[in-house]
Amino acid sequence: MKISTTTHKPQASPTTLIIVLCLGGLLASYMQTLVVPISGRLPGYLHTSADNASWIITATLLAAAVTMPIAGRLADMFGKRRVILVSLSLLVLGSVVCATFTGLLPMIVGRTLQGLAMGIIPVGISLLRDELPPSRVAGAVATMSATLGVGGAIGQPIAAYIAEHYNWHLLFWTAAIPAAITFVLVFALVRESPARSGGTFDAVGAIGLSAALICLLLAVSKGHTWGWTSTTTIGLAVAGAVVLAVWVVHQLKVTSPMVNIRVACMPRVALTNLTSVLVGFALMGITLAAPQLLQIPHIPGVLDYGMGRSILEAGLWMAPGGIMMMLLSPVSAHLNISIGPKLTLMIGTAVIGAGYLFGIFETNHPWEIAVAVMIVSSGVGIAYSAMPSLIMSSVPLAETASANGLNSLMRTLGTSISSALLATILASSTVSVAGRSVPDHSAFRMVFIIGAIAAILALVVIAFIPKDPTPEAVTHAVVDPPVKGSFDDESLAQEIDEGLVRPNGVPTRG
């Protein structure tokens, strides 16, 4: 592990640091769902086909998936604060492009730049771990994890309200201006973490991982449109799998890999990442089905299950789910400390399953949909707070950002696979009303059943995660042992005097 020998400015108070970084995470997740409520109107806004307009959402998905592990690695090497500032800059730039230009290509470019900002959340979690006193880490990580759901929850009603009452370009100014303010706050109040991994950047590994993810995610996200058995879909899936296999071999051979495959294959890390896929899969079910159920017109005797709500009303009924994630973050933090992240993760997935079981039988009124969303979201919030704790207690201190980035990527893979599969299910069983096809009630029930199954599978996987280590074991597990001769004696002595590191070279914070 490399310890920075530069002089560090005084850090902001722990509360200020948490607020500033969580604001960045909130904006990153807000940006992701910003155009979802108006996705049906985008072809009209941009004077293009529905298939072309769908690239505006797909581009953000691909950019976010690619950037999270790469941003994590860059943060471990060159500084977490620096990567967060770059991410916020990209968010501002992408938002301004979308707010200023009208046309398919500028929108795709802007949304791609916005997607590149998603590294804020995993890198922010790692920075909080480095800089906060140990007593504040669990609560801060839980709050930062909760921003992933809260940003999306508040984005839906805001986007719907603006689209109904104002010019749709205003949507992107609501992301650009707060992101610019957050950039200034991070620049002024947040100092750089001294924990660095060193090494060289694996450009070949970054390109290989990006190519594999793009191929696989395109096959998953566009398979419904192109056809699951089409040459394009199958070709991309095969190409992605081949490139990924070659990439893994390359990562095992290089001295400074993009992703430490050996660490990623440790049972505690690998099983946590697999759980992340399943939790992300489960989250997408309620996110995809609930708004459609709320907006389907209610026609007695024909569409008795429809609720006839507007886009804005549907967003407001969904919003309490995100609020619950934020309100439960202190509870999640307490559970992580008192019973350990493994049992906390099990509780979270069990709550997700309970929410889907409620949805299978009780989704006849808007308030019942809201209750199901709140239960599932509560479980997701608890689970998301436990995952970084499991990861960071298992990897070297200088690799926490890249490990968290990989874990965030696993969530994205889960939501992408879920979105593609469940959209196919909803489209395969429909009824026609006034020339419009809408999913049958049985299709929605199937989505909730699959969500419950995903939660149950997650519980099974968690049962095999090795037990939580003792505090002493965690200390040894997350810190690389100092290498003789790897520190300059004078610089090390100075940093020990300043309280930045312990005599063995280990950072004092976190």
N, C-alpha and C positions, 0 to 999 in steps of 0.2 A: 504494500500500500504506500502511496506517495503522499506526504504531508506538505502542504503549501508552506513556503517560507516567506511569503509576503506579509506586510503589515495589514491587519484587517481593521476596518472602521467599526465602531461600536454597533452592536446588533440592536434592533428595535426590541421593545418588550415582547415577551412571548405572546401575549394577547394580540398585539399589533401584527406580529409576524403571521399568526394564524389567520387573522382577518384578511390581510392583504393576499396571501397565497390562496385562501379559499375563494376570494373574489375572482381570482384568475381561473380557478377550477370551475366556478359557477358560469363564467362567461364561455369557457371552452365547451361545456356540455350544453349551454343555452344555444350556442351557435349550431351544434349538430342537428337539433330538432327545429330550427328556426323556420325552415321552408316546408316541413312535413304537413302542417295544416292547410297550406295553400298549394300542395303538390298537384291537386286536380285542376287548379286554375293556371298553372305555369304554362301549358301549351298556348292558352289564349294570351297571356301576358307577353310571351316571347314569340308568338306567331310561328309556332313549330309543332311537330307531331308529339304525341304523348310519349312515344319511345325515345325521341331525342331529348325531351324535357326530363326524362327520368335520369339522364346522365348527371344532372345537377346534384341529385342526391347520391348517386353512385360515386361520383368523383370525390365527394367529401368522405365517404366510407373508405375508399381505397387510400386516399391520402392519410387519413387518421390511422389506418391499420399499419401502413408502411412506416409512418413517422414515429410511432410510440417506442418500438425497440431501438430504433436508431437514435432518437432523442435521448433515451436512457443511457445508451453507451457514450454518446457525446458528453452528456452531463457528468458521468463518472470520470471522464478523461479531462475535460476542459472547464468544468464548473457548472453547478446546477443553476445558480442565479443567472449565469450567462445564457444558458439554454432557455430559461423561462422568459428572459427579455426578448430573445430572438423569436420565440413562439408568439408572444404578445404582439410583436411587430408584424408578424405574418398575419395574425388575426385582424389587426387594424387595416393592413393593406388589402387583404381579401375582402373585408367588409366594405371598404371605400370603393373598390372596384365594382362590387355588386350593387352598391347604392348609387353609383354614378352612371354606369353604362346600362343600356338595354340591348339585349341580344343574347343568343344562345352561347356563343363562344366566350364573351367576357364573363358571363355568369358561371360557366364551367371553370374558367381560370380563377375567378374570385372564390368560388366554393372550394376549389382545390387548395388554395392558399389558406383558407379558414381551417380546412381539415388538418393541415400541417401543424396547427397550433395545439392539437390534442395531447402532445407530450407534456403539457403543463401539469396535468393531474398526477401521473406517476412520478415525474421529477419533483413536483412540489411535495409529495409525500416523503420522498427521500430527503429533501432539504429540511423539512420539519424534523425528521428523525435525527439529522446531524446537529441541528442548532438548538433544539429545545431541551430543557431539563427533562430527565427521565420521567418525572411525575406528570408532565404535560403531553408526552408523546402519544399515548393511547387515545386521549380525547381529541387531539389534533388530527391524527390519522383518521379516526372515525368521522370527524366533521368534514375533512377533505374528501373522503370517499363518498359522503352523502351528497356532495355538490354534483356528482355525476347524475343523480336522479333529480335533484331539485332544479337544476338548470333546465333540464328537459321538460319538467312539469310546468314551470312558469313560462317557458317558451311557447307552449301551445296556445293558451288563451291570449297572450300578448300578440302573437302572430295572427290569430283569428280576428282579434279586435281591430288591429291596424288594417288588415286586408279588407274588412267590411266598411271601414269608415275613412281610410286615408289611402294615399298612394302607396303601393306595395314596396317601393324602394325605401320607404321610411323604416321598414323592418331592419335593414342592414345598418342604418345609423344607430339603432338601439344597441347594436353590438360594437360598432366602431368607436363611439364616444366613450363608453365605459371601459373598453379595452385600452384606449389611449390613456385614460386616467389611471388605470391599474399599472400600466407600464411606468408611469411617473412615480407611483407609490413604491413599486418594487425597486426601481433605480435609486430612489432616495432613502428607503427605509430598510432594505434587505441587504445583508452582506453575503459574501460568497462563503460557501462551506470549504473548510480546509481539506476535506477527505477527497482524494483523487486516486484513480486506479493506475494512472500512468499508461505506458505502452503506446502503440501506434494505432491509428484508425484503420480498420479493415475495410477498405473501399470495395474490394471484390466481394466480401461477405455482405456488405450493405446492398450492392447492386443485385446479388443473387437472391437475397431475402426479399427485396422489393419485387423482383421479377416473379418469384414463386407466389408471393401473396397476391399480386395483381392478377395473375392467371387463375389462381384458385378462387379468389373472391369474385372475379368476373363470371366464372362458370357458375358459382352459387347464386349470385345476385341477378344474373341475366338469364339463367337457365329457364325460368318460367316463360320469359318472352321469346327466347330463341328456340326453345324446345329442349327438353332434357336429353333427348337422344340425337340432337343435331350434331353435325360434324364440328361446328364451332365450339359448342359446349364441351363435348367429349375431348376435343383436341386441347382446349385450354386446361381442362382438369388433368389430363395426362401430362401435359407440358409442365404444369405447376408441380405435380408430384415428382417428376424427374428432376427438375431444377432444385426442389427442396431436398431431395436425397443427396444430390451432388453438393449442395450447400452444407449439409450436416457433415459430410466427409471433410469438406474444406475447413469448417469450424474446428474440427478435432485436430487438424494438422497445424494451424497457424498459432503463433505464440500470443497474439493479442486478438482473440476472436470477437466478432460482433456480439455473439451470445455464447456464454460459457456453457457449452452443451453438457459437460460433466456435472456442473452445479445444477443445471436445469433438469437433469435426469435423477437427481437425488430424490428418494421417495417422497419426502416431505414437500419438496418444491413441485415435482411432477404431478403428484396427486392434487395439490392445491390448484395448479393450473388447469387440470382436467375438471375440477369442481367449478372453476371460473367459467369454463365453456358451458357447463350445464346450467349454471345460475344465469348466465347471459342468455342462454336459450330460453329458459323459463320466463325471464323478464319480458322478452319480446312478445310472448303469447298474449299477455294481458294488454300490452301497449298497442298491439296490432288489432286485437279483436274489440276491445272496449269502445274506442271511438266510433267504430263502424256500427256496433249495436246501438249506440246512443243516437246516431244520425239516420239510421234506416227509418223511413216513414212508417207510422203506425196506421195500419189499415185493418180494421176488425174483420176477422174471418179469413184474412189473406196473410197479413203480416202482423199477427198479434204480438210478436216479440219485438217489433220495431218501436222506437221511442220518439222519433220525429224531432230530435233536438238539432239546433243550428251548430255550426262549427265552433262558435264562441261558447255556447252552452256546454258542448261536449268537452271543450278544453277546461272549462271551470269545474265540471264534475270530475275530471282527471287530476286536477291540481292538488287536491288533498293528499294524493299518494306521495308526491315529492315533499310536501310539508312534513308528512310523517317520517320520512327518511331523515330529515334534518332534526326533528324533535327527538328522535330516538338515538341520535349520535352519542349523547352522554351515556345513555343506557348501554349502548354497544361498547363504548370505552370501558365502562365499569365491568361488563361481562368479560371482556378481553383480559382484564387484570385479575378479576376474582376467580374465574373458572378456566381461563386460558382460551386462546383463539380457536383451538380445534372444537371444543364444545360450543363455543359461540357460533362458529360456522354451522354446526349441526342444528342449533336452535334456529338460525336464520333460514336454512333450507326447509326445516319442518314448518315454519310459519308460511313460507312460500307455498308449500303443498296444501296447507290448511286454507289459504286464500283461494287456490284453484278448486278445491273441493267445495267451498262455499259457492263459487261461481258456476259450478256444474249444475247445481240445484236451485240457486237463487239469483237469477239475473233477469227479472221481469219488470223492474222499475229502476229509474236512474240512481236512486239512493243505494240500491243493492249493488249496482255496478261500482259505485263509488266505494262501498265497503270492501268489495272484492279487491279493487285496485289498492286501497289503503293497506289491506292485510298483506298482499303480495309485495307491495313496495316496502312495507316495514321489514319483511323477511329479507328482501334484497339489500336494504340498508344495513341490517345487522350482519349479513353475510359479507358484503363489500368491506365493512370495517375490519372484519377478521382476516381477510385474505392478505392484505399487506403485512399484518402482524406475523402471520405464518411465514410469509416469504422472507421478511427482514430478519427474522430470528434464525434463518437457515442459510443465509448467504453471507459472503465476506462483506465487511462494511463498505469497501470501495466499489462494490458492485450492486448496491441497493437500487440505484436508479434504473440500470439496465434490467435487473430482475423484475422490478415493478412495471417497467415498460412491457416486458414479455407477458406478465400477468394481465395487464390491461389489453394486450393484443388478444389473449385467449378469450376475454369477455367479448371483444369485438367479433371474433370468429363465431362464438356462440350465438350472438344476436343476428349475425348475417345468415348463418345456416337456418336458424329458426324463422327469420323473416321469409326466406325463400320457400321453405317447406310449408309453413303455415299459410302463406299467400296462395300456394298451390291448392291446399286443402279448401280454403275459403272459395277459391274460384272453381273448384271441381263440383261443388254441390250448390246450385243457385236456383232461384225462382225469378221469373220475369214479371215485372209490374210496370205498366205504362211504358213499355219499350226499354226498361232498364233492368239489368240483371243484378240481383243482390244475393249475398250468401244466405243459404237456408239455415234455420235455427240449429239443425243437427250439425252443421259445419262448425258453428261457434262452440257447441258442446264438445266436439272432437278437439278443438284447439285447447279448451280448458283441461280436457283429459290428458292431452299430450304434455301440457304444462305441469300437471300433477306428477306424471310419470318422470319427467325430467328432474323434478325436485326429489322424488324417491331415489332415483339413480344417484343423484348428488349425495344423498345421505349414505348410500352404500359405499361410494368412493371415499367419503370423509372417514368412515369407520376404519379404513385401512391406512389413513395418514398416521405416521408415528406420533406417539404421545408428545405433548408439549414438554420441551426441555426445562430443566431448572434454570433459575437466573444465572447461576455460575456456568452452566453448559452453554447458555445463549451467549454469554460474554466471550467464551472461547470460540463459539461457532461463527460469530459474525465478524470477528476481527482477524485479519491476516497476522500471523506471527511476524515480528520484525526480523528483517534479514540483516545479518552482521555486515556492517560496512555500507548499508543502504542509505544512511542518513549522514549529513554533514554534522559533525559534533558540535561546532559553534552554533549553527542554525538551530539544531535540536535543543541545545541548552537554552537558547534565547526563547524558544517557543514554550519550553517547560516553565521558564520564569514568568512568561506572560499568561500562563494558565491555559494555553491552547492545546497542549498535549500532555500525556502522562510520560513518565520516564521511559516507558517501553515504546513510545511513538504513537500510542493510541489517542485519538482525539478525546477531549474531556467532555464535549457536549454529546448528548444522545447516547 
